[in-house]
Amino acid sequence: MALKKGSIAPQFILKSTGAKSVDSSKDLKGKAFILYFYPKDFTKGCTAEACEFRDQFEAFRNLDIPVFGISKDTITSHERFKKEHRLPFDLLSDPSGEVCKSYDALIPLIKMPKRVTYLINKEYKVEAVFSDMFESKGHIQSMLKSLQK
């Protein structure tokens, strides 16, 4: 079960591609943004989802909505994944899975991230959520539809 609409989004600090870190309480303060959690770099569904976010990225950029992908993969893996698929957004590394867990985006027994996407509003509340392990394109369409409201 994902976080519910209206929930306060947990804050985090994670290493990011581009040799930096993202501190949500500072870097994202007063901004709406998208966080999408996914199981693993270079897998079929995760690659399809990342490429769909890439292909629709202009719509998010035009609305000044940063997009971040989060998995337990290393920064080295994220950098390769980002470069190979020409991703115009940063990927965040959560090796311990603590941020995934705080967003209820971790499968308990196997400790693998779920495929869940959140739109976080400027007040740091969950504005929209889409959770589906097998429907990678639905995540992007759901977020775009939520932003058009």
C-alpha positions as CSV (number, residue, x, y, z in Angstrom):
1,M,0.0,0.0,0.0
2,A,1.4,3.4,-1.0
3,L,1.2,6.6,1.0
4,K,-2.2,8.1,0.7
5,K,-3.1,11.4,-1.0
6,G,-2.8,14.2,1.5
7,S,-0.1,12.5,3.6
8,I,3.0,14.5,4.5
9,A,5.9,13.3,2.4
10,P,8.9,12.0,4.3
11,Q,12.0,14.1,4.0
12,F,15.3,12.6,2.8
13,I,18.9,13.2,1.8
14,L,20.1,10.9,-0.9
15,K,23.1,10.7,-3.2
16,S,22.3,11.7,-6.8
17,T,23.7,11.3,-10.2
18,G,25.8,14.2,-11.2
19,A,28.1,13.9,-8.1
20,K,25.7,15.6,-5.8
21,S,23.1,14.9,-3.1
22,V,19.5,15.9,-2.9
23,D,18.2,17.2,0.5
24,S,14.5,17.4,0.1
25,S,14.1,19.8,3.0
26,K,16.4,22.3,1.3
27,D,16.7,21.6,-2.4
28,L,12.9,20.9,-2.9
29,K,11.5,23.3,-0.4
30,G,8.5,25.2,-1.8
31,K,8.5,23.2,-5.1
32,A,6.2,20.5,-6.4
33,F,8.1,17.4,-7.7
34,I,7.8,13.8,-8.9
35,L,9.4,10.9,-7.1
36,Y,9.2,7.6,-8.8
37,F,10.4,4.4,-7.1
38,Y,11.5,1.5,-9.2
39,P,13.0,-2.0,-8.6
40,K,16.2,-2.1,-10.6
41,D,18.3,-0.3,-13.3
42,F,18.5,-2.0,-16.7
43,T,15.5,-4.3,-16.2
44,K,12.8,-4.3,-18.9
45,G,10.0,-2.6,-17.0
46,C,12.3,-0.1,-15.2
47,T,13.9,0.8,-18.5
48,A,10.5,1.3,-20.2
49,E,9.4,3.5,-17.3
50,A,12.5,5.6,-17.3
51,C,12.4,6.1,-21.1
52,E,8.7,7.1,-20.9
53,F,9.6,9.7,-18.2
54,R,12.4,10.8,-20.6
55,D,10.1,11.0,-23.6
56,Q,7.5,13.0,-21.6
57,F,10.0,15.1,-19.7
58,E,9.4,18.3,-21.6
59,A,5.8,18.4,-20.2
60,F,7.2,18.2,-16.6
61,R,9.9,20.8,-17.3
62,N,7.4,23.2,-18.8
63,L,5.5,23.0,-15.5
64,D,8.7,23.4,-13.5
65,I,8.2,20.0,-11.9
66,P,11.5,18.2,-11.2
67,V,11.5,14.4,-11.7
68,F,13.6,12.0,-9.6
69,G,13.9,8.2,-9.9
70,I,14.8,6.3,-6.8
71,S,16.0,2.7,-6.4
72,K,18.5,0.8,-4.2
73,D,21.0,0.7,-7.1
74,T,24.4,2.3,-6.6
75,I,25.3,5.7,-8.0
76,T,27.7,4.0,-10.5
77,S,24.8,1.9,-11.8
78,H,22.6,4.9,-11.9
79,E,25.2,6.9,-13.9
80,R,25.5,4.2,-16.5
81,F,21.7,3.8,-16.7
82,K,21.2,7.5,-17.1
83,K,23.9,7.9,-19.7
84,E,22.8,4.8,-21.7
85,H,19.2,5.9,-21.9
86,R,19.8,9.7,-22.1
87,L,17.7,10.5,-19.1
88,P,17.3,14.2,-18.5
89,F,16.6,13.9,-14.8
90,D,18.5,12.7,-11.8
91,L,18.4,9.2,-10.2
92,L,18.8,8.9,-6.4
93,S,20.5,6.0,-4.7
94,D,18.8,4.5,-1.6
95,P,21.1,1.5,-0.8
96,S,19.7,0.9,2.6
97,G,16.1,1.1,1.4
98,E,15.1,3.5,4.2
99,V,13.7,6.2,2.0
100,C,11.8,3.5,-0.1
101,K,10.4,2.2,3.2
102,S,9.4,5.6,4.5
103,Y,7.4,6.1,1.3
104,D,5.9,2.7,1.6
105,A,7.7,1.7,-1.6
106,L,9.5,-1.4,-0.4
107,I,8.4,-5.0,-0.8
108,P,8.7,-6.3,2.8
109,L,10.1,-9.8,2.4
110,I,12.5,-9.3,-0.5
111,K,13.4,-5.7,0.4
112,M,13.1,-4.6,-3.3
113,P,11.5,-1.2,-4.2
114,K,8.0,-1.3,-5.6
115,R,7.0,0.6,-8.7
116,V,5.2,3.6,-7.2
117,T,5.1,7.2,-8.3
118,Y,4.3,10.3,-6.2
119,L,3.5,13.9,-7.1
120,I,4.5,15.9,-4.0
121,N,3.0,19.4,-3.9
122,K,4.6,22.7,-2.7
123,E,3.3,22.1,0.9
124,Y,5.2,18.8,0.9
125,K,2.0,16.7,0.8
126,V,1.2,13.8,-1.5
127,E,-0.9,15.3,-4.3
128,A,-1.2,12.1,-6.4
129,V,0.0,8.5,-6.3
130,F,0.1,5.7,-8.8
131,S,1.2,2.2,-7.8
132,D,1.4,-0.6,-10.2
133,M,4.4,-3.0,-10.6
134,F,3.5,-4.0,-14.2
135,E,2.1,-0.8,-15.8
136,S,5.2,1.4,-16.4
137,K,3.5,3.9,-18.8
138,G,0.5,4.4,-16.5
139,H,2.7,6.2,-13.9
140,I,3.6,9.0,-16.3
141,Q,0.1,9.4,-17.7
142,S,-1.4,9.5,-14.1
143,M,1.1,12.2,-13.1
144,L,0.4,14.3,-16.2
145,K,-3.3,14.0,-15.7
146,S,-2.9,15.1,-12.0
147,L,-0.9,18.1,-13.0
148,Q,-3.5,19.2,-15.6
149,K,-6.2,19.5,-12.9
